[in-house]
Amino acid sequence: MKNVLLIDSGSGGVNVLKECVKVVPSCNYLMFCDNKNMPYGNKSKEELQDITLHNLENIYKFFRFDIVVLACNTLTSTCIEECRKVYPDVEFIGTVPAVKPALLEFSVEDVLVIGTKATIKHNILINRTKGLTLKALPNLASLIDENLDNVSVLKETLEQNLSDYRPKAVVLGCTHYVAVKELLKEVFGENVKIFDSANGVARRLKSFVEDETENYQIQFMTSKENDFLTKILWYYKKQD
């Protein structure tokens, strides 16, 4: 059974974990929520690399991961290449905005990509795709974690930031944003199509796992002692 580590600052990684377990129910999973260092999206590339390598070093002492899923667009955009250099024998799977699937169905001018400041700045894919509309939402990931049990209070924030846009498709450039999918439909209208990255990550994981037995284990861990772990466990179960 492969040991699979997923890393994110908070609840976004749980959305990826849920899809990974559905598609690959044969791994030993550890979901690490680095709430001590949240939010990731407003930190520099150098800070994020230092934080991530430090976390990996500590986790490897007790969880010998075979595969690491950077369940965060920001970490993928800023850290994945450095991680691969330090751990050449470990498979690293990144999370990238689902721009390609969106462009198979919609014209580039009809696609809005929303994400953290770091993802919008550093992600190679979205910056190479000319004509996309990009919108950074610096505080949304933190607000989602703070209001995980009542995300409806974020509708006003979304309207304030996004009401000027009229996309036909929205690409979620942050794994946290899955939690507000329904609110985004209220802001943009029911006909808007929303693309997230979780299934693509899960299918990529499947390509590295040969075991087809449905016999998985899940552990959760946070980096800061508080009630956030209880909230994360509730959020995971809520999606059943």
C-alpha positions in Angstrom: 0.0 0.0 0.0 1.4 3.4 -1.0 1.9 6.1 1.6 0.4 9.2 0.1 0.9 12.6 1.8 -1.4 15.5 0.9 -0.4 19.1 1.9 -2.4 22.3 2.0 -2.8 25.1 4.5 -6.4 24.2 5.4 -9.6 22.8 4.0 -8.8 22.9 0.3 -6.7 19.8 0.6 -9.7 18.0 2.0 -11.6 18.5 -1.3 -8.7 16.9 -3.1 -8.4 14.1 -0.6 -12.0 13.2 -1.0 -11.6 12.8 -4.7 -8.4 10.8 -4.3 -10.1 8.3 -2.0 -13.0 7.9 -4.4 -10.7 7.3 -7.4 -7.8 5.5 -5.6 -9.3 3.7 -2.5 -6.1 1.7 -1.9 -3.6 4.0 -0.3 -2.5 5.0 3.2 -3.4 8.7 3.2 -2.1 11.4 5.5 -3.8 14.8 5.1 -1.5 17.5 6.6 -3.2 20.9 7.1 -0.6 23.5 7.8 -2.8 25.9 9.6 0.2 27.4 11.5 1.3 29.0 8.2 -2.1 29.9 6.6 -2.7 31.6 4.4 -0.2 30.3 1.8 -1.5 32.6 -1.0 0.0 35.8 0.4 3.5 34.5 1.1 6.6 34.8 -1.2 7.9 32.0 -3.2 11.0 31.7 -1.0 8.9 31.6 2.2 6.7 28.9 0.8 9.7 26.8 -0.3 11.2 27.0 3.2 8.0 26.2 4.9 7.2 23.2 2.6 10.7 21.6 2.8 10.7 22.0 6.6 7.3 20.3 6.8 8.3 17.5 4.5 11.5 16.9 6.5 9.5 16.6 9.8 6.7 14.5 8.4 9.1 12.0 6.8 10.4 11.1 10.2 7.2 9.3 11.1 5.4 8.9 7.7 7.6 7.6 5.0 5.7 9.0 2.0 6.0 7.4 -1.4 3.9 10.1 -3.1 3.3 13.7 -2.2 0.2 15.6 -3.5 0.6 19.3 -3.2 -3.1 19.8 -2.8 -2.7 23.5 -3.3 -2.3 25.5 -6.4 -0.1 28.0 -4.6 2.4 25.4 -3.4 2.4 23.7 -6.8 3.2 27.0 -8.6 6.0 27.9 -6.2 7.5 24.8 -4.7 7.1 21.6 -6.7 10.3 21.8 -8.7 12.4 22.4 -5.5 10.6 19.6 -3.8 11.5 17.2 -6.6 15.2 18.2 -6.4 15.3 17.5 -2.6 13.3 14.2 -2.8 14.2 12.7 -6.2 12.8 9.2 -5.3 9.4 10.6 -4.3 6.6 11.2 -6.8 5.2 14.7 -6.5 1.8 15.5 -7.9 0.8 19.1 -8.3 -2.5 20.8 -8.5 -3.0 23.2 -11.4 -6.0 25.2 -12.4 -8.3 23.3 -14.8 -7.8 25.7 -17.6 -7.3 23.1 -20.3 -10.7 21.3 -19.7 -12.4 24.7 -19.6 -10.9 25.7 -22.9 -12.1 22.5 -24.5 -15.7 23.8 -24.0 -15.4 27.6 -23.9 -13.7 30.4 -25.8 -10.8 31.9 -23.8 -12.6 35.2 -23.5 -15.4 33.5 -21.7 -13.2 31.9 -19.0 -12.5 33.6 -15.6 -9.7 32.2 -13.4 -9.9 33.0 -9.7 -7.1 32.2 -7.3 -4.6 33.4 -4.7 -2.1 36.2 -5.4 0.7 33.7 -5.5 -1.1 31.4 -8.0 -2.1 34.2 -10.3 1.5 35.6 -10.2 3.5 32.3 -10.5 1.4 29.7 -12.3 3.0 29.0 -15.6 -0.1 27.6 -17.3 -2.4 30.5 -16.7 0.2 33.0 -17.6 1.0 31.3 -20.8 -2.6 31.2 -21.9 -3.3 34.5 -23.5 -6.7 36.1 -23.2 -7.8 34.6 -19.9 -9.4 36.9 -17.4 -7.5 36.5 -14.1 -8.7 37.6 -10.7 -6.8 37.3 -7.4 -8.8 36.9 -4.2 -6.1 37.4 -1.5 -8.2 36.6 1.5 -10.9 34.2 0.3 -9.1 30.9 1.3 -8.7 32.2 4.9 -12.3 33.4 5.0 -13.4 29.9 3.9 -11.5 28.2 6.7 -12.8 30.7 9.2 -16.4 30.2 8.1 -16.2 26.5 7.0 -19.5 25.7 8.9 -21.3 28.6 7.4 -19.8 29.7 4.0 -23.1 31.4 3.0 -21.8 34.5 4.9 -19.2 34.9 2.2 -21.7 35.7 -0.6 -21.4 39.5 0.0 -17.6 39.2 -0.3 -17.9 37.3 -3.5 -20.3 39.8 -5.0 -18.1 42.7 -4.0 -15.1 41.1 -5.8 -16.7 39.4 -8.8 -20.0 41.1 -9.7 -18.3 43.1 -12.6 -17.5 39.8 -14.4 -19.8 37.9 -16.7 -18.0 34.6 -17.5 -19.5 31.5 -19.0 -16.9 29.4 -17.2 -15.0 29.8 -13.9 -11.8 28.0 -13.1 -11.1 27.6 -9.4 -7.4 28.3 -9.0 -7.5 27.4 -5.3 -8.6 24.1 -3.8 -10.4 25.9 -1.0 -12.8 27.5 -3.4 -14.7 24.3 -3.9 -16.5 25.1 -0.7 -18.2 28.1 -2.3 -19.2 26.6 -5.7 -22.9 27.1 -5.0 -22.3 30.7 -4.0 -20.4 31.3 -7.2 -23.4 30.1 -9.1 -25.6 32.5 -7.2 -23.2 35.3 -8.2 -22.8 34.4 -11.8 -26.0 32.6 -12.5 -26.9 28.9 -12.6 -25.7 28.4 -16.2 -22.0 29.2 -15.4 -19.8 26.1 -15.5 -17.3 25.7 -12.7 -14.1 23.7 -13.1 -11.9 22.5 -10.3 -8.7 20.4 -10.2 -9.6 17.6 -7.8 -10.5 14.9 -10.3 -7.5 15.6 -12.4 -5.2 15.2 -9.4 -6.9 11.9 -8.4 -6.5 10.5 -11.9 -2.8 11.4 -11.9 -2.4 9.6 -8.5 -4.1 6.6 -9.9 -1.4 6.3 -12.6 1.2 5.7 -9.8 -0.8 3.1 -7.9 -1.2 -0.5 -9.1 -3.1 -1.9 -6.1 -6.8 -2.0 -6.9 -7.9 -3.3 -3.5 -10.4 -1.1 -1.7 -8.5 -1.0 1.6 -7.5 2.6 2.4 -6.6 4.4 5.6 -6.8 8.1 6.3 -5.1 10.2 9.0 -5.4 13.9 9.5 -2.8 16.2 11.0 -2.6 20.0 11.6 0.5 22.0 12.4 -1.1 24.2 15.1 -2.8 23.0 18.3 -6.3 24.4 18.2 -9.9 23.2 17.2 -9.1 23.4 13.5 -8.6 19.6 13.3 -12.1 19.1 14.6 -13.4 21.4 12.0 -11.5 19.6 9.2 -12.8 16.2 10.3 -16.3 17.6 10.3 -15.8 19.0 6.8 -14.5 15.7 5.5 -17.5 13.8 6.9 -20.0 16.5 5.7 -19.1 15.7 2.1 -20.3 12.1 2.3 
